[in-house]
Amino acid sequence: MTENEMQIQQRQEVQQSGEPTKPEKQYVPAVDIFETAEAVNVLAEMPGVAKEGVEIELENETLTIRGTMVSPVCQGETLLLQEFEQGHYLRKFTVAETIDQEKIQATMADGVLTLVLPKVAPVKPRRIEVRGI
């Protein structure tokens, strides 16, 4: 392994293009993307986000992933140390025309969002019958 492969990457904050109206941090979730003959698979790491906190939108060839983290509220406990930074997740991807947008599927388990983007089935050759008039 090379030295570059062994470097730890810190969480990246989303670079916002304007003034935020909420004082919340938004992070870019780390992703792994791999391709099979049938689909493109995306794994996005969003620790602390429940299934109900995930929002996925597809508009104008742009796939947007949002994850809202809800901090656990424990009654009767006093916070002594907090090293987990609160924040939400945001990532956008451009979807290729080879993806069947109607069949995209998503699952969330153990803080990892899995998206399956199936490829459009190739047009199969067919024989065209010639009829007389």
Residue pairs with C-beta under 8 A, 6 or more apart in sequence:
9 30
11 27
11 28
11 85
12 27
12 28
13 25
13 26
13 27
13 28
13 87
14 26
14 27
14 28
14 90
16 26
24 86
24 87
24 88
25 85
25 86
25 87
25 88
26 87
26 88
26 89
26 90
27 87
27 88
27 89
27 90
28 89
28 90
28 91
29 44
29 45
29 46
29 65
29 67
29 89
29 91
29 113
30 44
30 45
31 42
31 43
31 44
31 45
31 91
32 42
32 43
33 40
33 41
33 42
33 43
34 40
34 41
35 41
37 119
38 118
38 119
39 116
39 117
39 118
39 119
40 96
40 99
40 117
40 119
41 114
41 115
41 116
41 117
42 93
42 113
42 114
42 115
42 117
43 112
43 113
43 114
43 115
44 65
44 67
44 89
44 91
44 112
44 113
44 115
45 111
45 112
46 54
46 67
46 69
46 89
46 108
46 111
46 112
46 113
47 111
48 69
48 70
48 71
48 84
48 111
49 67
49 68
49 69
49 89
49 108
49 111
49 113
50 70
50 108
51 108
53 67
53 68
53 69
53 70
54 65
54 66
54 67
54 68
54 106
54 108
54 113
55 64
55 65
55 66
55 67
55 68
56 63
56 64
56 65
56 66
56 106
56 115
57 63
57 64
57 66
58 64
58 95
58 101
58 104
61 94
61 95
61 97
62 92
62 93
62 94
62 95
63 92
63 93
63 94
63 95
63 104
63 115
63 117
64 90
64 91
64 92
65 89
65 90
65 91
65 92
65 93
65 113
65 115
66 88
66 89
66 90
67 88
67 89
67 90
67 113
68 88
69 86
69 87
69 88
69 89
71 86
95 101
95 117
97 120
98 119
98 120
99 117
99 118
99 119
99 120
100 117
100 118
100 119
100 120
100 121
103 118
104 115
104 116
104 117
104 118
105 115
105 116
105 118
106 113
106 114
106 115
106 116
107 113
107 114
108 114
